[in-house]
Amino acid sequence: MAKEIKVQIILGSTRQGRYGEKVFKWINDLASKRKDFKVESIDLKDWNIPFLNDPMPPSMGKYSDTIVQKWAKKIEEADAYLIVTPEYNHGYSAVLKNALDVIYKEWTNKPITFVSYGGYVGGSRAVEQLRQVAVELQMAPIREAVFIPMIWQAFDENGKLKGEEDYNKRAESMLNQLIWWAKALKEARSKTK
Ligand SMILES: Cc1cc2nc3c(=O)[nH]c(=O)nc-3n(C[C@H](O)[C@H](O)[C@H](O)COP(=O)(O)O)c2cc1C
């Protein structure tokens, strides 16, 4: 029974010198310690997904590009998603939007949550927008998320998240909720296939 749920943690920032890597490492290390699900780390920088170019909408399920086909297979494997997102101009990154848009059914009927970071509001505006996108993809965005403000001051010189104990508590609670939904929706999907 253990490890039956698979969570993909996706890093949605790809620029040189990104702070996202520190956040990604923190949440991956924390989530990987859990015994009630399996974690897979996905860095969008490793994927180079081309901009959406198919003549038919991805919701039709036909992806002509080979990288997009591989991406669809990878995303299909998971039961839940945790996206690590920066905030760019009150939204999220273009590379993340494209990764979400190029496929469709592989995301549907699965829960999603977010760890965001940025300036004073910790990337929360990016998360609000991402929740709307998730609904359109027929996903279940959950309530709990983690927001890390003032990202350039959030980690010490050893790469440790300042105030880690509090953040860990919030992250564990978020993961509990994510796994609750992952199990419930996995069961529901198995009955409707
Ligand atoms: C193009 C751009 C726009 C930004 N806009 C915002 C913003 O609207 N709100 C905010 O809190 N931070 C904003 N920031 C600051 C980022 O949140 C911060 O630079 C963060 O480190 C970005 O994530 P990354 O380092 O993983 O790319 C912006 C940064 C960039 C590069």
Ligand as a Chemical Component Dictionary entry (heavy atoms), coordinates in Angstrom:
data_LIG
# 
_chem_comp.id                   LIG 
_chem_comp.type                 NON-POLYMER 
_chem_comp.pdbx_formal_charge   0 
_chem_comp.three_letter_code    LIG 
# 
loop_
_chem_comp_atom.comp_id 
_chem_comp_atom.atom_id 
_chem_comp_atom.alt_atom_id 
_chem_comp_atom.type_symbol 
_chem_comp_atom.charge 
_chem_comp_atom.model_Cartn_x 
_chem_comp_atom.model_Cartn_y 
_chem_comp_atom.model_Cartn_z 
_chem_comp_atom.pdbx_ordinal 
LIG C1  C1  C 0 10.217 39.485 -14.699 1  
LIG C2  C2  C 0 10.070 39.512 -13.209 2  
LIG C3  C3  C 0 8.925  40.037 -12.649 3  
LIG C4  C4  C 0 8.756  40.034 -11.270 4  
LIG N1  N1  N 0 7.564  40.442 -10.739 5  
LIG C5  C5  C 0 7.312  40.242 -9.437  6  
LIG C6  C6  C 0 6.021  40.494 -8.912  7  
LIG O1  O1  O 0 5.104  40.893 -9.586  8  
LIG N2  N2  N 0 5.808  40.237 -7.598  9  
LIG C7  C7  C 0 6.793  39.769 -6.785  10 
LIG O2  O2  O 0 6.544  39.537 -5.606  11 
LIG N3  N3  N 0 8.044  39.523 -7.257  12 
LIG C8  C8  C 0 8.313  39.762 -8.563  13 
LIG N4  N4  N 0 9.563  39.506 -9.066  14 
LIG C9  C9  C 0 10.603 39.043 -8.148  15 
LIG C10 C10 C 0 10.649 37.537 -8.163  16 
LIG O3  O3  O 0 9.621  36.975 -7.413  17 
LIG C11 C11 C 0 11.980 37.038 -7.676  18 
LIG O4  O4  O 0 12.978 37.605 -8.523  19 
LIG C12 C12 C 0 12.109 35.541 -7.701  20 
LIG O5  O5  O 0 13.416 35.227 -7.315  21 
LIG C13 C13 C 0 11.809 34.956 -9.076  22 
LIG O6  O6  O 0 11.963 33.579 -9.090  23 
LIG P1  P1  P 0 13.249 32.855 -9.744  24 
LIG O7  O7  O 0 14.441 33.466 -9.082  25 
LIG O8  O8  O 0 13.096 31.404 -9.429  26 
LIG O9  O9  O 0 13.189 33.149 -11.211 27 
LIG C14 C14 C 0 9.781  39.527 -10.439 28 
LIG C15 C15 C 0 10.952 39.052 -11.015 29 
LIG C16 C16 C 0 11.109 39.030 -12.382 30 
LIG C17 C17 C 0 12.357 38.447 -12.967 31 
# 
loop_
_chem_comp_bond.comp_id 
_chem_comp_bond.atom_id_1 
_chem_comp_bond.atom_id_2 
_chem_comp_bond.value_order 
_chem_comp_bond.pdbx_ordinal 
LIG C1  C2  SING 1  
LIG C2  C3  SING 2  
LIG C2  C16 DOUB 3  
LIG C3  C4  DOUB 4  
LIG C4  N1  SING 5  
LIG C4  C14 SING 6  
LIG N1  C5  DOUB 7  
LIG C5  C6  SING 8  
LIG C5  C8  SING 9  
LIG C6  O1  DOUB 10 
LIG C6  N2  SING 11 
LIG N2  C7  SING 12 
LIG C7  O2  DOUB 13 
LIG C7  N3  SING 14 
LIG N3  C8  DOUB 15 
LIG C8  N4  SING 16 
LIG N4  C9  SING 17 
LIG N4  C14 SING 18 
LIG C9  C10 SING 19 
LIG C10 O3  SING 20 
LIG C10 C11 SING 21 
LIG C11 O4  SING 22 
LIG C11 C12 SING 23 
LIG C12 O5  SING 24 
LIG C12 C13 SING 25 
LIG C13 O6  SING 26 
LIG O6  P1  SING 27 
LIG P1  O7  DOUB 28 
LIG P1  O8  SING 29 
LIG P1  O9  SING 30 
LIG C14 C15 DOUB 31 
LIG C15 C16 SING 32 
LIG C16 C17 SING 33 
# 
